[in-house]
Amino acid sequence: GEDVEQSLFLSVREGDSSVINCTYTDSSSTYLYWYKQEPGAGLQLLTYIFSNMDMKQDQRLTVLLNKKDKHLSLRIADTQTGDSAIYFCAEPPSGSSNTGKLIFGQGTTLQVKP
Amino acid sequence: NAGVTQTPKFRILKIGQSMTLQCTQDMNHNYMYWYRQDPGMGLKLIYYSVGAGITDKGEVPNGYNVSRSTTEDFPLRLELAAPSQTSVYFCASSASRQRGGYEQYFGPGTRLTVT
C-alpha cells in the first residue's frame, strides 16, 4: 500500500538550519505538502510543491523534491524556538482525484534548543 | 470566519458509552474529513465526505459512523466506546478545487479518553 515515511525526531540549536526528510510512494502525485502542528493545535499547511518542480523557496523555507528517489525535504533556515512543532509530509493517495484525501507521514518532532 | 470548529475539546468516556463529536465549518467547503492521531502514528483517516449526503470510509472506520446532512456539519459518532478509541480526533475541510491542490483546514481537535 501507499506509505509516507518520516523520521520521528530532530533536535537543532537556535540559528542553525533544520532539514526534515520524507519519502513517499506514489510517483503520480501532483502536489506534495508540508503541514505544521503546534502543541495542542490542529495542523496548518506550511507549504506545498508541484510535482514538476525541483525546488520551491518561501522566505526561510526551502522544499526540495527528488522525483526519481521519491524524496521530499523541508529546510528551515535560521531555525527559531517558535519553529518547535511537529512537521508532517503528505501526498494524495493514487486514484483519489476529486476527494481531496491526503496520506500523512508519522510526523517529525522538531526540537529547537536555545 | 471561525474556520473549522470542534466540540468538545476534551471528553472522558467509560467503556461501552456512546458520544458524538461535533464538527462545523463556515467556509462553504464541499470536502470534509475525520482523522485520529495517535503518538508516532501520524493521522489516520476515519471517514470523509465530498458533499452533503455523501460519505465514505477511510483507513480506520470500524467503531465509528458519520452523517453529512448539511454542507457545514460533519458529526462523528462513537457507539460502544472501547479503550482503543482513546486518541485525539481532528476534523478538517477543503474546497473542491483550488490552486495548489487541496489545502485542508483543521479544527483544534478533541482529546478523547476511554477508560
Contacts between the chains, C-beta under 8 A, distances in Angstrom:
chain1	res1	chain2	res2	distance
A	4	B	42	7.7
A	8	B	40	6.0
A	30	B	101	6.5
A	31	B	100	6.7
A	31	B	101	3.6
A	31	B	102	7.9
A	33	B	101	7.4
A	40	B	108	7.7
A	40	B	109	7.9
A	41	B	108	6.0
A	41	B	109	7.4
A	42	B	4	7.5
A	42	B	90	5.4
A	42	B	92	7.5
A	42	B	106	3.1
A	42	B	107	5.5
A	42	B	108	5.3
A	42	B	109	5.6
A	43	B	43	7.6
A	43	B	90	7.2
A	43	B	92	7.7
A	43	B	104	7.5
A	43	B	106	4.7
A	44	B	106	6.9
A	45	B	103	4.8
A	45	B	104	7.2
A	48	B	100	5.4
A	48	B	101	6.3
A	48	B	103	7.7
A	50	B	100	7.9
A	88	B	42	6.7
A	88	B	43	7.3
A	92	B	101	7.3
A	92	B	102	7.4
A	98	B	50	7.0
A	98	B	96	7.3
A	99	B	31	6.8
A	99	B	48	6.6
A	99	B	50	5.8
A	100	B	31	4.2
A	100	B	33	7.7
A	100	B	48	8.0
A	100	B	50	7.8
A	100	B	94	4.4
A	100	B	96	7.2
A	100	B	102	3.8
A	100	B	104	6.9
A	101	B	33	7.4
A	101	B	45	6.6
A	101	B	48	6.2
A	101	B	58	7.6
A	102	B	102	7.3
A	102	B	104	6.4
A	104	B	35	8.0
A	104	B	42	4.6
A	104	B	43	4.4
A	105	B	42	5.6
A	106	B	40	5.8
A	106	B	41	6.1
A	106	B	42	4.3
A	107	B	40	7.8
A	107	B	42	5.5
